[in-house]
């Protein structure tokens, strides 16, 4: 199974559309910040399975479901935007995310966004990954990035980051 992992689209549905056209994934995961972009993408590609989670620009209600758990190809995923795991410098606290493996539900893979910086690490027996940001709508020249995860029929994982040119 081929999964495209997107985050922080910030209104840039066109870039997400071009990624889906290029990659032809079996599933797409959107990790928040303009979750409505994921809804629009899902309408364009109704045959591609879509998983999504709210980001900090999607809701300001404290009682929202900020973390989603999904099972894909026998792997347990935790999806979160990442804004809940900030340290005192307002940077993502990777230790806090890593510690999610030590308590609560079993998970094989944690995916998060928010920092706009690609990141991957194997920690406490599971994988933690941030695809960067797919949105290019900005006054600045921004390099859009996304993640690709391929899960073989034997459960082997192949990770990749890609840059949108």
C-alpha positions in Angstrom: 0.0 0.0 0.0 1.3 3.5 -0.9 0.3 6.3 1.4 1.0 10.0 0.8 1.3 12.0 4.0 0.5 15.7 3.8 0.4 18.5 6.4 -0.1 22.2 6.6 -1.7 22.8 3.2 -3.0 26.3 4.2 -5.4 26.5 1.3 -3.1 25.0 -1.4 -5.3 22.3 -2.8 -3.7 22.6 -6.2 -0.3 21.4 -4.9 -1.9 18.5 -3.1 -3.8 17.6 -6.3 -0.6 17.5 -8.3 1.1 15.3 -5.7 -1.8 12.8 -5.8 -1.8 12.8 -9.6 2.0 12.2 -9.6 2.1 9.6 -6.9 -1.3 7.8 -7.4 -1.5 6.6 -3.8 -3.9 4.1 -2.3 -4.4 6.4 0.7 -3.8 10.0 1.8 -3.2 11.2 5.3 -3.7 15.0 6.1 -2.3 16.1 9.4 -4.2 19.3 9.8 -4.0 23.1 9.2 -6.8 23.6 6.7 -8.4 20.2 7.0 -11.1 21.5 4.6 -8.4 21.2 1.9 -8.3 17.5 2.7 -12.1 17.4 2.2 -11.7 19.1 -1.2 -9.0 16.6 -2.2 -11.3 13.7 -1.1 -14.0 15.1 -3.4 -11.6 15.1 -6.3 -10.4 11.6 -5.6 -13.3 9.7 -4.0 -11.7 6.3 -4.7 -8.6 7.2 -2.6 -8.9 6.5 1.1 -8.5 9.7 3.2 -7.5 10.0 6.8 -7.3 13.4 8.5 -6.9 15.2 11.8 -7.6 18.7 13.0 -4.7 21.3 13.2 -4.5 24.4 15.3 -5.9 26.6 12.5 -8.9 24.3 12.1 -10.5 24.7 15.5 -10.1 26.6 18.7 -12.3 24.4 20.8 -10.5 22.6 23.6 -12.8 19.6 23.5 -12.0 18.6 19.9 -10.5 15.3 18.9 -6.9 16.4 18.3 -5.5 12.8 18.0 -6.9 10.1 15.8 -6.0 6.4 15.8 -6.3 4.4 12.6 -5.3 1.0 11.5 -3.8 0.6 8.0 -2.4 -2.7 6.7 -2.0 -4.1 10.2 -0.1 -1.0 11.5 -1.5 1.2 14.2 -1.2 4.9 13.4 -1.5 7.9 15.8 -2.3 11.1 13.8 -1.9 14.5 15.4 -1.1 17.9 14.2 1.6 18.4 16.8 0.7 21.7 18.3 -0.3 20.0 21.5 3.3 19.0 22.1 5.0 22.3 22.3 7.8 23.2 24.7 8.4 26.6 26.4 10.1 28.0 23.2 6.9 27.1 21.2 8.8 24.4 19.3 7.5 20.9 19.0 8.6 18.7 21.9 9.9 15.6 20.2 10.4 14.0 23.6 6.7 14.5 24.4 5.7 12.9 21.1 8.2 10.1 21.6 6.8 9.4 25.1 3.4 8.7 23.5 4.9 5.3 22.6 5.4 4.6 26.3 1.8 5.0 27.4 -1.7 4.6 26.2 -2.7 2.6 23.1 -0.2 0.6 21.2 0.9 2.3 18.0 3.5 1.5 15.4 3.6 4.9 13.7 3.0 8.5 14.9 2.6 11.2 12.3 2.5 14.9 13.1 2.8 18.2 11.3 2.8 21.8 12.6 6.6 22.5 12.4 6.8 22.6 8.6 10.0 20.7 8.8 10.5 17.1 7.6 11.5 14.7 10.4 11.7 11.0 10.8 13.0 8.8 13.6 12.6 5.3 15.0 11.9 5.6 18.7 10.8 3.2 21.4 10.1 0.6 18.8 7.9 2.8 16.6 8.3 5.4 13.9 7.7 9.1 14.3 7.4 11.2 11.1 6.6 14.7 10.0 6.2 15.3 6.3 7.0 19.0 6.4 4.4 21.2 4.7 2.6 20.9 1.4 1.2 24.5 1.3 3.0 27.0 -1.0 0.6 29.9 -0.7 2.8 32.5 0.9 4.6 35.8 0.2 7.8 33.8 0.5 9.2 31.2 -1.8 8.4 28.0 0.1 9.6 24.5 -0.7 6.7 22.2 -0.4 7.4 18.7 1.0 5.4 15.6 1.7 6.0 12.0 2.9 5.5 8.7 1.2 5.1 5.5 3.2 4.9 2.2 1.4 3.8 -0.9 3.4 4.6 -4.2 1.8 2.4 -7.2 1.9 4.8 -8.5 4.6 4.4 -5.4 6.7 7.8 -3.9 5.8 7.9 -0.1 5.8 9.7 2.1 3.2 9.8 5.8 4.0 10.6 8.7 1.6 10.4 12.5 1.6 9.6 14.3 -1.6 9.8 17.9 -2.6 7.3 19.6 -5.0 9.2 21.4 -7.7 
